Amino acid sequence: MDDVIIEKIFELVKHSNGIKASEIAKKLKISRKEVNKILYGRLAKLCVQDEQYRWYCRSEYSLSVDSSNISLDEIEKAFSNAN
């Protein structure tokens, strides 16, 4: 999967107050299946889903340092090293 799409999905989740995969799919003009594949795959350590199927950044990324200038790879690496 294209890293640009993955980063766009992460940005949408990060800057929302909860967003459904279907909403992400509409905004990016890709299938919900593709969005879910990324959210449950590459972004699984960075994002979490609630009971209403809305996606959020895990608290480590939404409450801590402003991650707007940090790349997705840097965030993934930091999270991997912390666990």
LUMKOL-802705 format. One record per residue: residue in three letters; residue number from 1; y, z, x of N, C-alpha, C in turn. Coordinates in steps of 0.001 Angstrom, whole numbers, plus 500000, padded with zeros to 6 digits. Layout:
<pts>
residuo; num; n_Y; n_Z; n_X; ca_Y; ca_Z; ca_X; c_Y; c_Z; c_X
Ala; NUM; Y; Z; X; Y; Z; X; Y; Z; X
...
</pts>
This chain:
<pts>
residuo; num; n_Y; n_Z; n_X; ca_Y; ca_Z; ca_X; c_Y; c_Z; c_X
Met; 1; 498814; 500000; 500855; 500000; 500000; 500000; 501238; 500000; 500893
Asp; 2; 502234; 499304; 500450; 503481; 499145; 501177; 504202; 500499; 501315
Asp; 3; 504558; 500863; 502540; 505243; 502138; 502791; 506576; 502230; 502058
Val; 4; 507238; 501088; 501834; 508523; 501094; 501130; 508327; 501589; 499701
Ile; 5; 507284; 501134; 499032; 506985; 501575; 497670; 506672; 503075; 497667
Ile; 6; 505893; 503512; 498640; 505542; 504930; 498730; 506804; 505772; 498893
Glu; 7; 507696; 505349; 499751; 508938; 506094; 499958; 509816; 506075; 498711
Lys; 8; 509843; 504956; 497990; 510631; 504886; 496754; 510073; 505845; 495707
Ile; 9; 508758; 505907; 495591; 508137; 506843; 494654; 508496; 508266; 495031
Phe; 10; 508374; 508599; 496311; 508711; 509939; 496775; 510166; 510277; 496478
Glu; 11; 511058; 509349; 496708; 512485; 509577; 496442; 512729; 509824; 494958
Leu; 12; 512085; 509049; 494090; 512248; 509257; 492649; 511767; 510646; 492239
Val; 13; 510629; 511056; 492766; 510091; 512384; 492446; 511026; 513463; 492996
Lys; 14; 511439; 513293; 494223; 512281; 514295; 494889; 513607; 514506; 494167
His; 15; 514167; 513444; 493617; 515486; 513536; 492997; 515423; 513688; 491479
Ser; 16; 514260; 513997; 490959; 514130; 514189; 489511; 513853; 515658; 489203
Asn; 17; 513980; 515980; 487955; 513583; 517303; 487470; 512255; 517167; 486754
Gly; 18; 511365; 516422; 487348; 510070; 516119; 486761; 510094; 514708; 486212
Ile; 19; 509166; 513889; 486650; 509127; 512491; 486224; 507677; 512067; 486043
Lys; 20; 507415; 511333; 484981; 506065; 510859; 484708; 505787; 509577; 485495
Ala; 21; 504524; 509357; 485775; 504114; 508152; 486509; 504554; 506893; 485770
Ser; 22; 504495; 506923; 484452; 504907; 505755; 483667; 506391; 505452; 483853
Glu; 23; 507221; 506495; 483984; 508649; 506303; 484220; 508891; 505701; 485608
Ile; 24; 508164; 506199; 486589; 508273; 505668; 487954; 507877; 504198; 487948
Ala; 25; 506781; 503887; 487272; 506286; 502511; 487213; 507332; 501578; 486611
Lys; 26; 507963; 502012; 485531; 509005; 501187; 484890; 510176; 500952; 485827
Lys; 27; 510614; 502017; 486497; 511772; 501899; 487391; 511488; 500969; 488571
Leu; 28; 510255; 501021; 489079; 509914; 500220; 490263; 509246; 498900; 489920
Lys; 29; 509001; 498687; 488622; 508367; 497454; 488145; 507006; 497222; 488793
Ile; 30; 506224; 498309; 488820; 504839; 498233; 489280; 503968; 498921; 488238
Ser; 31; 502673; 498813; 488361; 501792; 499397; 487356; 501694; 500921; 487515
Arg; 32; 501436; 501589; 486392; 501219; 503033; 486420; 499999; 503364; 487268
Lys; 33; 499012; 502490; 487246; 497810; 502679; 488056; 498168; 502739; 489546
Glu; 34; 499057; 501846; 489988; 499492; 501847; 491395; 500245; 503140; 491724
Val; 35; 501110; 503571; 490809; 501882; 504805; 491019; 500929; 505987; 491146
Asn; 36; 499983; 506101; 490228; 499033; 507217; 490272; 498186; 507195; 491534
Lys; 37; 497801; 506014; 491982; 497019; 505895; 493217; 497784; 506504; 494391
Ile; 38; 499084; 506265; 494431; 499921; 506793; 495512; 500148; 508293; 495343
Leu; 39; 500452; 508725; 494121; 500713; 510142; 493878; 499480; 511004; 494137
Tyr; 40; 498316; 510526; 493740; 497083; 511281; 493965; 496505; 511048; 495363
Gly; 41; 497040; 510045; 496064; 496562; 509724; 497403; 497517; 510195; 498471
Arg; 42; 498310; 509286; 498963; 499198; 509558; 500091; 500201; 510684; 499824
Leu; 43; 500664; 510800; 498576; 501674; 511818; 498280; 501092; 513109; 497712
Ala; 44; 499789; 513228; 497688; 499141; 514399; 497082; 499547; 515715; 497737
Lys; 45; 499804; 515711; 499028; 500200; 516946; 499718; 501678; 517263; 499526
Leu; 46; 502446; 516270; 499077; 503890; 516446; 498959; 504357; 516657; 497526
Cys; 47; 503555; 516223; 496557; 503955; 516273; 495158; 502907; 516997; 494328
Val; 48; 503354; 517541; 493209; 502476; 518272; 492311; 502793; 517863; 490872
Gln; 49; 501768; 517889; 490020; 501921; 517491; 488630; 501788; 518715; 487715
Asp; 50; 502613; 518779; 486671; 502517; 519891; 485725; 501648; 519524; 484523
Glu; 51; 501583; 520422; 483547; 500726; 520236; 482375; 501196; 519097; 481473
Gln; 52; 502464; 518730; 481558; 503002; 517621; 480772; 502993; 516302; 481559
Tyr; 53; 502243; 516278; 482663; 502063; 515080; 483494; 503334; 514647; 484222
Arg; 54; 504268; 515591; 484407; 505471; 515287; 485183; 505221; 515654; 486637
Trp; 55; 505753; 514852; 487517; 505582; 515050; 488952; 506830; 515673; 489552
Tyr; 56; 506611; 516569; 490520; 507667; 517276; 491252; 507299; 517303; 492729
Cys; 57; 508319; 517480; 493578; 508034; 517770; 494984; 507528; 519199; 495055
Arg; 58; 506601; 519440; 495957; 506161; 520820; 496174; 507365; 521633; 496621
Ser; 59; 507385; 522899; 496329; 508550; 523747; 496576; 509016; 523730; 498022
Glu; 60; 508110; 523512; 498960; 508502; 523473; 500377; 509541; 522386; 500642
Tyr; 61; 509530; 521321; 499829; 510436; 520196; 500050; 511620; 520195; 499112
Ser; 62; 511492; 520808; 497955; 512605; 520806; 497017; 513554; 521980; 497232
Leu; 63; 513069; 523081; 497815; 513907; 524272; 497978; 514390; 524494; 499398
Ser; 64; 513741; 523879; 500358; 514106; 524131; 501755; 515155; 523146; 502235
Val; 65; 515061; 522779; 503477; 516020; 521884; 504108; 516199; 520604; 503305
Asp; 66; 517428; 520086; 503286; 517700; 518820; 502611; 516893; 517737; 503297
Ser; 67; 515942; 517182; 502579; 515046; 516193; 503177; 515516; 514770; 502965
Ser; 68; 516751; 514564; 502516; 517229; 513216; 502240; 517335; 512360; 503501
Asn; 69; 517479; 512995; 504657; 517587; 512239; 505905; 516304; 512276; 506726
Ile; 70; 515236; 512794; 506144; 513959; 512904; 506840; 513010; 511859; 506274
Ser; 71; 512307; 511166; 507141; 511388; 510134; 506675; 510139; 510755; 506062
Leu; 72; 509472; 509971; 505246; 508231; 510407; 504618; 507200; 510770; 505676
Asp; 73; 507106; 509999; 506744; 506149; 510291; 507817; 506441; 511646; 508465
Glu; 74; 507716; 511964; 508662; 508085; 513249; 509253; 507711; 514411; 508333
Ile; 75; 507921; 514224; 507038; 507561; 515266; 506077; 506055; 515465; 506052
Glu; 76; 505305; 514370; 505993; 503835; 514469; 506000; 503335; 515162; 507260
Lys; 77; 503911; 514818; 508397; 503501; 515409; 509668; 503790; 516909; 509674
Ala; 78; 504978; 517305; 509209; 505333; 518720; 509174; 504402; 519483; 508244
Phe; 79; 504087; 518904; 507115; 503199; 519564; 506157; 501804; 519686; 506739
Ser; 80; 501327; 518663; 507417; 499984; 518705; 508027; 499900; 519775; 509106
Asn; 81; 500952; 519898; 509893; 500969; 520895; 510974; 501057; 522313; 510442
Ala; 82; 501652; 522481; 509244; 501800; 523818; 508675; 500503; 524322; 508064
Asn; 83; 499592; 523408; 507739; 498331; 523817; 507083; 497175; 523805; 508011
</pts>
